[in-house]
């Protein structure tokens, strides 16, 4: 069964405190490339992957 998306707030970085759904596409890409996000923030990492897939599927672009 696929994991269900839940919106989470970023706990670090330039967009700390913002909902994942509100961060730019470029930041999602950056997060996916950071090992510390995957290891220290696994839920956030999984939700970022789901958010990015959703945006790709529906051609959604969030910019700064």
N, CA, C and O atoms as a printed pandas DataFrame, in Angstrom:
     atom_number atom_name residue_name chain_id  residue_number  x_coord  y_coord  z_coord
0              1         N          UNK        A               1    0.846   -1.180    0.000
1              2        CA          UNK        A               1    0.000    0.000    0.000
2              3         C          UNK        A               1    0.892    1.245    0.000
3              4         O          UNK        A               1    1.802    1.347    0.823
4              5         N          UNK        A               2    0.648    2.180   -0.898
5              6        CA          UNK        A               2    1.478    3.392   -0.942
6              7         C          UNK        A               2    1.304    4.242    0.320
7              8         O          UNK        A               2    0.249    4.263    0.953
8              9         N          UNK        A               3    2.369    4.924    0.642
9             10        CA          UNK        A               3    2.319    5.802    1.805
10            11         C          UNK        A               3    1.422    6.996    1.514
11            12         O          UNK        A               3    1.439    7.546    0.413
12            13         N          UNK        A               4    0.645    7.388    2.506
13            14        CA          UNK        A               4   -0.255    8.525    2.349
14            15         C          UNK        A               4    0.496    9.819    2.666
15            16         O          UNK        A               4    1.263    9.896    3.626
16            17         N          UNK        A               5    0.257   10.813    1.843
17            18        CA          UNK        A               5    0.903   12.115    2.018
18            19         C          UNK        A               5    0.315   12.857    3.205
19            20         O          UNK        A               5   -0.900   12.866    3.404
20            21         N          UNK        A               6    1.165   13.467    3.975
21            22        CA          UNK        A               6    0.717   14.401    5.005
22            23         C          UNK        A               6    1.636   15.607    4.921
23            24         O          UNK        A               6    2.848   15.465    4.760
24            25         N          UNK        A               7    1.059   16.784    5.030
25            26        CA          UNK        A               7    1.872   17.992    4.926
26            27         C          UNK        A               7    2.627   18.196    6.227
27            28         O          UNK        A               7    2.056   18.102    7.314
28            29         N          UNK        A               8    3.891   18.472    6.106
29            30        CA          UNK        A               8    4.754   18.663    7.266
30            31         C          UNK        A               8    5.484   19.996    7.129
31            32         O          UNK        A               8    5.611   20.546    6.035
32            33         N          UNK        A               9    5.953   20.492    8.253
33            34        CA          UNK        A               9    6.737   21.731    8.260
34            35         C          UNK        A               9    8.220   21.399    8.252
35            36         O          UNK        A               9    8.666   20.427    8.862
36            37         N          UNK        A              10    8.964   22.225    7.549
37            38        CA          UNK        A              10   10.405   22.042    7.525
38            39         C          UNK        A              10   10.989   22.421    8.878
39            40         O          UNK        A              10   10.572   23.393    9.508
40            41         N          UNK        A              11   11.955   21.635    9.304
41            42        CA          UNK        A              11   12.569   21.819   10.620
42            43         C          UNK        A              11   13.952   22.447   10.529
43            44         O          UNK        A              11   14.641   22.567   11.542
44            45         N          UNK        A              12   14.367   22.849    9.339
45            46        CA          UNK        A              12   15.725   23.354    9.147
46            47         C          UNK        A              12   15.767   24.214    7.891
47            48         O          UNK        A              12   14.834   24.225    7.087
48            49         N          UNK        A              13   16.869   24.930    7.747
49            50        CA          UNK        A              13   17.190   25.593    6.496
50            51         C          UNK        A              13   16.434   26.868    6.173
51            52         O          UNK        A              13   15.755   27.459    7.013
52            53         N          UNK        A              14   16.581   27.253    4.947
53            54        CA          UNK        A              14   16.056   28.504    4.414
54            55         C          UNK        A              14   14.538   28.639    4.584
55            56         O          UNK        A              14   14.024   29.744    4.762
56            57         N          UNK        A              15   13.836   27.524    4.530
57            58        CA          UNK        A              15   12.378   27.549    4.611
58            59         C          UNK        A              15   11.852   26.936    5.908
59            60         O          UNK        A              15   10.735   26.422    5.951
60            61         N          UNK        A              16   12.650   26.993    6.946
61            62        CA          UNK        A              16   12.264   26.450    8.246
62            63         C          UNK        A              16   10.922   27.026    8.681
63            64         O          UNK        A              16   10.698   28.235    8.629
64            65         N          UNK        A              17   10.031   26.127    9.113
65            66        CA          UNK        A              17    8.713   26.542    9.583
66            67         C          UNK        A              17    7.643   26.571    8.500
67            68         O          UNK        A              17    6.453   26.635    8.807
68            69         N          UNK        A              18    8.053   26.526    7.243
69            70        CA          UNK        A              18    7.075   26.543    6.148
70            71         C          UNK        A              18    6.587   25.141    5.847
71            72         O          UNK        A              18    7.310   24.164    6.042
72            73         N          UNK        A              19    5.353   25.050    5.370
73            74        CA          UNK        A              19    4.813   23.762    4.966
74            75         C          UNK        A              19    5.552   23.267    3.731
75            76         O          UNK        A              19    5.945   24.051    2.868
76            77         N          UNK        A              20    5.731   21.973    3.664
77            78        CA          UNK        A              20    6.415   21.370    2.530
78            79         C          UNK        A              20    5.732   21.734    1.219
79            80         O          UNK        A              20    6.405   21.951    0.211
80            81         N          UNK        A              21    4.419   21.803    1.221
81            82        CA          UNK        A              21    3.672   22.132    0.004
82            83         C          UNK        A              21    3.961   23.548   -0.489
83            84         O          UNK        A              21    3.662   23.873   -1.639
84            85         N          UNK        A              22    4.535   24.388    0.360
85            86        CA          UNK        A              22    4.789   25.783    0.000
86            87         C          UNK        A              22    6.232   26.068   -0.409
87            88         O          UNK        A              22    6.549   27.200   -0.773
88            89         N          UNK        A              23    7.108   25.073   -0.357
89            90        CA          UNK        A              23    8.498   25.326   -0.719
90            91         C          UNK        A              23    8.683   25.164   -2.226
91            92         O          UNK        A              23    7.967   24.387   -2.858
92            93         N          UNK        A              24    9.631   25.887   -2.802
93            94        CA          UNK        A              24    9.855   25.822   -4.251
94            95         C          UNK        A              24   10.296   24.430   -4.717
95            96         O          UNK        A              24   10.880   23.653   -3.961
96            97         N          UNK        A              25   10.002   24.151   -5.958
97            98        CA          UNK        A              25   10.414   22.879   -6.557
98            99         C          UNK        A              25   11.924   22.680   -6.431
99           100         O          UNK        A              25   12.386   21.571   -6.162
100          101         N          UNK        A              26   12.686   23.750   -6.624
101          102        CA          UNK        A              26   14.141   23.634   -6.563
102          103         C          UNK        A              26   14.609   23.182   -5.173
103          104         O          UNK        A              26   15.606   22.470   -5.056
104          105         N          UNK        A              27   13.896   23.589   -4.131
105          106        CA          UNK        A              27   14.270   23.182   -2.780
106          107         C          UNK        A              27   13.939   21.718   -2.551
107          108         O          UNK        A              27   14.682   21.018   -1.864
108          109         N          UNK        A              28   12.833   21.242   -3.118
109          110        CA          UNK        A              28   12.524   19.813   -3.027
110          111         C          UNK        A              28   13.640   18.992   -3.663
111          112         O          UNK        A              28   14.068   17.976   -3.116
112          113         N          UNK        A              29   14.100   19.442   -4.817
113          114        CA          UNK        A              29   15.191   18.757   -5.506
114          115         C          UNK        A              29   16.443   18.756   -4.643
115          116         O          UNK        A              29   17.108   17.729   -4.507
116          117         N          UNK        A              30   16.761   19.894   -4.065
117          118        CA          UNK        A              30   17.927   20.002   -3.196
118          119         C          UNK        A              30   17.806   19.039   -2.011
119          120         O          UNK        A              30   18.764   18.343   -1.672
120          121         N          UNK        A              31   16.629   19.003   -1.386
121          122        CA          UNK        A              31   16.422   18.128   -0.231
122          123         C          UNK        A              31   16.647   16.663   -0.581
123          124         O          UNK        A              31   17.224   15.913    0.206
124          125         N          UNK        A              32   16.196   16.261   -1.749
125          126        CA          UNK        A              32   16.347   14.866   -2.168
126          127         C          UNK        A              32   17.815   14.476   -2.319
127          128         O          UNK        A              32   18.161   13.303   -2.183
128          129         N          UNK        A              33   18.669   15.440   -2.597
129          130        CA          UNK        A              33   20.091   15.184   -2.794
130          131         C          UNK        A              33   20.902   15.236   -1.498
131          132         O          UNK        A              33   22.103   14.967   -1.511
132          133         N          UNK        A              34   20.260   15.577   -0.388
133          134        CA          UNK        A              34   20.969   15.731    0.882
134          135         C          UNK        A              34   20.805   14.481    1.739
135          136         O          UNK        A              34   19.697   14.160    2.169
136          137         N          UNK        A              35   21.891   13.788    1.984
137          138        CA          UNK        A              35   21.829   12.561    2.774
138          139         C          UNK        A              35   21.299   12.815    4.183
139          140         O          UNK        A              35   20.585   11.978    4.735
140          141         N          UNK        A              36   21.642   13.964    4.768
141          142        CA          UNK        A              36   21.192   14.241    6.130
142          143         C          UNK        A              36   19.678   14.334    6.224
143          144         O          UNK        A              36   19.107   14.022    7.270
144          145         N          UNK        A              37   19.016   14.757    5.152
145          146        CA          UNK        A              37   17.549   14.835    5.183
146          147         C          UNK        A              37   16.989   13.417    5.267
147          148         O          UNK        A              37   16.089   13.143    6.061
148          149         N          UNK        A              38   17.521   12.529    4.452
149          150        CA          UNK        A              38   17.046   11.148    4.451
150          151         C          UNK        A              38   17.317   10.445    5.783
151          152         O          UNK        A              38   16.478    9.682    6.262
152          153         N          UNK        A              39   18.474   10.695    6.377
153          154        CA          UNK        A              39   18.836    9.983    7.607
154          155         C          UNK        A              39   18.285   10.628    8.879
155          156         O          UNK        A              39   17.867    9.917    9.792
156          157         N          UNK        A              40   18.277   11.952    8.956
157          158        CA          UNK        A              40   17.836   12.632   10.181
158          159         C          UNK        A              40   16.359   13.015   10.165
159          160         O          UNK        A              40   15.752   13.208   11.218
160          161         N          UNK        A              41   15.787   13.122    8.976
161          162        CA          UNK        A              41   14.382   13.548    8.842
162          163         C          UNK        A              41   13.666   12.617    7.862
163          164         O          UNK        A              41   13.195   13.069    6.818
164          165         N          UNK        A              42   13.577   11.319    8.184
165          166        CA          UNK        A              42   13.042   10.356    7.217
166          167         C          UNK        A              42   11.600   10.617    6.794
167          168         O          UNK        A              42   11.263   10.410    5.628
168          169         N          UNK        A              43   10.749   11.061    7.698
169          170        CA          UNK        A              43    9.359   11.349    7.313
170          171         C          UNK        A              43    9.313   12.521    6.351
171          172         O          UNK        A              43    8.618   12.468    5.337
172          173         N          UNK        A              44   10.038   13.562    6.658
173          174        CA          UNK        A              44   10.104   14.726    5.779
174          175         C          UNK        A              44   10.644   14.327    4.408
175          176         O          UNK        A              44   10.135   14.774    3.380
176          177         N          UNK        A              45   11.660   13.498    4.400
177          178        CA          UNK        A              45   12.252   13.039    3.140
178          179         C          UNK        A              45   11.221   12.287    2.299
179          180         O          UNK        A              45   11.082   12.551    1.105
180          181         N          UNK        A              46   10.502   11.358    2.914
181          182        CA          UNK        A              46    9.484   10.593    2.181
182          183         C          UNK        A              46    8.372   11.499    1.675
183          184         O          UNK        A              46    7.895   11.327    0.553
184          185         N          UNK        A              47    7.957   12.453    2.483
185          186        CA          UNK        A              47    6.896   13.368    2.057
186          187         C          UNK        A              47    7.385   14.282    0.931
187          188         O          UNK        A              47    6.606   14.639    0.047
188          189         N          UNK        A              48    8.660   14.664    0.955
189          190        CA          UNK        A              48    9.225   15.480   -0.125
190          191         C          UNK        A              48    9.205   14.706   -1.443
191          192         O          UNK        A              48    8.905   15.270   -2.495
192          193         N          UNK        A              49    9.527   13.410   -1.380
193          194        CA          UNK        A              49    9.468   12.583   -2.588
194          195         C          UNK        A              49    8.045   12.513   -3.132
195          196         O          UNK        A              49    7.833   12.621   -4.340
196          197         N          UNK        A              50    7.070   12.331   -2.243
197          198        CA          UNK        A              50    5.670   12.273   -2.671
198          199         C          UNK        A              50    5.202   13.620   -3.221
199          200         O          UNK        A              50    4.482   13.669   -4.218
200          201         N          UNK        A              51    5.607   14.703   -2.578
201          202        CA          UNK        A              51    5.237   16.044   -3.039
202          203         C          UNK        A              51    5.805   16.305   -4.428
203          204         O          UNK        A              51    5.120   16.831   -5.305
204          205         N          UNK        A              52    7.051   15.936   -4.610
205          206        CA          UNK        A              52    7.668   16.149   -5.920
206          207         C          UNK        A              52    6.984   15.317   -7.011
207          208         O          UNK        A              52    6.769   15.802   -8.122
208          209         N          UNK        A              53    6.645   14.072   -6.694
209          210        CA          UNK        A              53    5.940   13.228   -7.660
210          211         C          UNK        A              53    4.590   13.855   -8.016
211          212         O          UNK        A              53    4.219   13.904   -9.189
212          213         N          UNK        A              54    3.859   14.331   -7.016
213          214        CA          UNK        A              54    2.572   14.981   -7.249
214          215         C          UNK        A              54    2.733   16.189   -8.166
215          216         O          UNK        A              54    1.974   16.361   -9.120
216          217         N          UNK        A              55    3.717   17.014   -7.873
217          218        CA          UNK        A              55    3.946   18.199   -8.713
218          219         C          UNK        A              55    4.324   17.811  -10.138
219          220         O          UNK        A              55    3.874   18.439  -11.095
220          221         N          UNK        A              56    5.140   16.791  -10.277
221          222        CA          UNK        A              56    5.522   16.335  -11.616
222          223         C          UNK        A              56    4.317   15.785  -12.361
223          224         O          UNK        A              56    4.134   16.077  -13.543
224          225         N          UNK        A              57    3.499   14.997  -11.690
225          226        CA          UNK        A              57    2.324   14.387  -12.328
226          227         C          UNK        A              57    1.333   15.439  -12.826
227          228         O          UNK        A              57    0.682   15.247  -13.853
228          229         N          UNK        A              58    1.221   16.545  -12.099
229          230        CA          UNK        A              58    0.230   17.565  -12.448
230          231         C          UNK        A              58    0.846   18.882  -12.942
231          232         O          UNK        A              58    0.172   19.909  -13.016
232          233         N          UNK        A              59    2.131   18.826  -13.274
233          234        CA          UNK        A              59    2.841   19.997  -13.801
234          235         C          UNK        A              59    2.678   21.232  -12.922
235          236         O          UNK        A              59    2.369   22.321  -13.405
236          237         N          UNK        A              60    2.888   21.044  -11.644
237          238        CA          UNK        A              60    2.777   22.138  -10.677
238          239         C          UNK        A              60    4.168   22.692  -10.398
239          240         O          UNK        A              60    5.104   21.944  -10.118
240          241         N          UNK        A              61    4.286   24.003  -10.480
241          242        CA          UNK        A              61    5.549   24.665  -10.205
242          243         C          UNK        A              61    5.324   25.661   -9.078
243          244         O          UNK        A              61    4.463   26.537   -9.163
244          245         N          UNK        A              62    6.107   25.512   -8.030
245          246        CA          UNK        A              62    6.101   26.470   -6.922
246          247         C          UNK        A              62    7.452   27.159   -6.964
247          248         O          UNK        A              62    8.494   26.508   -6.888
248          249         N          UNK        A              63    7.430   28.468   -7.085
249          250        CA          UNK        A              63    8.662   29.245   -7.159
250          251         C          UNK        A              63    8.831   30.085   -5.911
251          252         O          UNK        A              63    7.881   30.298   -5.158
252          253         N          UNK        A              64   10.058   30.566   -5.694
253          254        CA          UNK        A              64   10.331   31.462   -4.557
254          255         C          UNK        A              64    9.658   32.793   -4.743
255          256         O          UNK        A              64    9.777   33.670   -3.887
